[in-house]
Amino acid sequence: MAPSEPSSWNRRVLPAGAFQFALIAGVTQLKTSANALVLSRFESQALPYLYLLGALMTASLTLLPRARPDAPTESPGILTGVGGVLALGLAAALSAGQRMPALALYLFADCFSTFVSFRFWGRMASAFDAREARRAFTVLNGFGMGGGIAGGLLVQALAVRLGTPAVVVSGAVSLLAAGAIFHHLHKAEPAPPPRTRSLQAWFPAWSYLGQSPYAQVLAALGIAFAVLSSFVDYLFRLRVEGTLSEDGLAALFGSLQLWIGLFCVAFQLLVAERLLKRMGLLMYLALVPLVLAPLAGATLATGQLWPVHLLRLVETAVSYSILPVGIQLLYAAVPDEQREGLRSAVDGLLRKGGVVLAGLLLIGAGRGANGITMAVAVVALCAALGLLLVRLKPAYLTALGEQVGAHEEEEVELGGEAQKLLVEALGAPTPERVLRAVDMLEQAEAAPLRQHLASLLSHPHERVQERGVTLALSMEARELAPMLERLVEEGPRRPRDQAVWALARLSPERAERLLPPLLTSPDVGLRCAAIGALMRTQGNSAALESLRELLAKGDHAPVAERREVARLLGRLKDPRFAGPLSLYLEDMDISVRRVALTAVGEGGYVELAPRLLPFLGWREERPAARESLVLLGDAVTPLLELQLNNKAAPLAMRMQLPRVLRGIGSSAALNALLFSNVRDDAALHFRIGAQLSRLREEQPDHPVDVDRIHEALGRRRDTYRQLVGAFRDVQAALGPQSLLTRAVGDRLDQALELSFFLLGLLHPPQAMRRIHQHLVGTDSRRRAYALELLENLVAQEERELVMEQVEAHHRELPPGAPGRLWRRLAGLVQSEDLVLRACARHVARVNGLDVLPQEGDMSDTIVQRMFALEGVSVFSQSDVDDIAAIAEVAREASYKAGQRLYSQGDPGDALYVIVEGAVDAFRNGEHVLRFQAKEAIGEVSLLDGAPRPTDMVAAVDSRVLVIDRRDFLDLLADRPELLTGFFRSVSQQLQSVIDLPARREEGQRLELGAPQQPQAPLEGIGGLPPEGNAPSDV
């Protein structure tokens, strides 16, 4: 997102521009002279043969093996110098009055310009990324058009006075000048990256061309533009043939080149970049047929020469201005490894193939190719180009999506061999392998699982048997009733209980005989299964009476019995039992409560939904409550929407509601998220956006309110405008690692990411996420592709709402003014953002500002813990909301010097963050490392629970924050991004361990981190508070 350095830009652009100016000046003079000479010394019917021969020669040149990049034959400077010498020889022959050198000059100018241009633009494509190329190619074309103007002026000045051969000499001198410019200005430039030879690149290029729809449309576009150019050229020559002398024709062509150059320079400098930015690349290219078709039609309406002159002028102008930039930019969507070969294939061969095709068509038409038929052909070709550009857009977007990794994932179908292997895996002894094979076969819907259910039911492991019973019930496999009966009589507990339910559905006659005696079984699981099966299938009164007996025991029943009864009430799905089930939600045992919560959702007890909401804030019960609300579906969406927008409800509960609504996945759930509070907690807003994006990806057919999305995008832009200045000033005053700086930066990061979440509601969500990832990433080429895809995928109104955040990204802007810190703090301490306000108030208080408390402020204890975590490497990649959540679950502990934090072999049940002091690590009695303040201890054991590998002893009096493993894993369930900081910290400590031997040889004490040094007050901050206290580094 940062612009290129001016010096680097100038070093790349100016030498290339000077070379392009001289080259185009020389080519303009040579081509103008050749056209005039051929048209005056030969009949127009010879032109198709020249088109054909020139195209074949150029195509042959592109097939020649490419030398090394630093070889003389690859240097545009040497090539232009050699070309200038050859042009001087042809000028001498023309001065002698010979006819054939005119044909040679025509072919030479055509082949030479394509050959040198191909190598020049190849170098330019590797020198600029996809976004820089827009500006660079436009500037280079501006230089080229300046050369076209100069060439046109020289032709006009020399043709009538000195004759056409003099123009050829002038063109040769220009080529020699271009060679000298390139040699002197580029000799200090590094060699371009190695390329494969053309013949080596041909095969993968043609393979890519055969497989890629984008490459195919691009090739068809190149051929169509080549045919169009040839037809316009032939039409022009037919109309002006015989109207002027040789020198007059040269002067006319020079005049045309002059006006073409003037038009192109004005277009490049004043219009091109604006049009590219406003219209996008494809609409920019569409200008060609949109302009040429009416002009071709005008030549049919009048016999005057001005329409054909204007047609020729405009066609040549767009060939020099729009097409080179547009076509080269289209190659940006081609993978790097294929780009060189495809450019050779399309520009070097297929476009010349288009000229060959035009020549063959003109030869075949013979005398029938007159002014009228050629004008009609030009109009028809413009229409064909329009259709090709329409087809190009989806292919272009798909190709760009592949470049940024946002292509659509295709479903992989299981082949016959894969199905055979999975079926064989059903008989494996390990349950994990069997269940994995069942999952894959069930998802693929490709193999008849029914015929393998018997082997699942007879598998020795009860998990596989249970899955087999479930599948038998869902597939209504009545032929398996005998096996189910055996499971009921002698199977393991879980598959046995499941088989009771299945048997009642699949074989009622067997169930009627087998199940009633089980109503008095001492095994409560079997008894409950029998009660449920009989009540659901037969309405058995004895079963109902048995259930009432169980319910009558209430909380006096054993815990296992209460769990089974709660589970049974869920499976019955009977509104009569909503009241009894609600009692189990209040059970003293957590396992009973979890089962009861699950039963509410499974049984569809919507009337109990309000009772589930408080459990969303409880760590142990949260998953079950969340899943039950999802199972209740759209019936609870109004309740969830009401609570989501209820600012008086506990924030911990409200933070879970976006995930629940996404799980419900209905159109009403999507609208509940989209139309949530405009002003609310920032972290809640971010969660809503993330879940909206995922819901849209899972349910792409749900309608969305476009106006509401645009309003939300506007609010994200307003957030950026409100905070970007504060971020720069706070960063300048407190530094980038200050928690307040990070807090403001996180809010800006979230605003940008939320913008792309919202764009994902209108466009492919995966593409929007990948675009965002590359825009904030470090790979400049990927960033350029992402910007190109963004500009072509979203509408102009939407681009305007997000581009300010992208183009002036806050992390790429220079720091602001430290003197404005106090003014920024005065605004931030009044923020509605709870976390941002807490950080700002702490900084203000530490630096002597008197800040009055507000209702709803975070507790001082939690805020102090947040700042204690500031600078800890484990949490360096965590946003402030994560740090606030960690601070809430952390507890403080103090250790005297020599006191043990934990011993080697203790379970890894907590993470320790040193706030003050230092801690020594000992392994088998030997000192290993010393940890200083702001270092974390035990992060790996925290994740895997493994025994501690070392003893940890306080080296001095120390204060630490302790984060218990269970609390932390609960946070990870909602905030997986916390792992990023962990992995980075582990890698840093691993590097420290690798460096241990070298440090031991130097006799140094082995330490991680460094002792904290007293921080000097911040300097250079104006506007001190009235007390005169200077702010210290927080």
Beta strands, then each sheet from edge to edge (+ up, - down):
strand 1: 891-895
strand 2: 900-902
strand 3: 910-916
strand 4: 918-923
strand 5: 926-932
strand 6: 936-937
strand 7: 951-954
strand 8: 958-964
strand 9: 1007-1008
sheet 1: 1+ 8- 3+ 6-
sheet 2: 2+ 7- 4+ 5- 9-
end
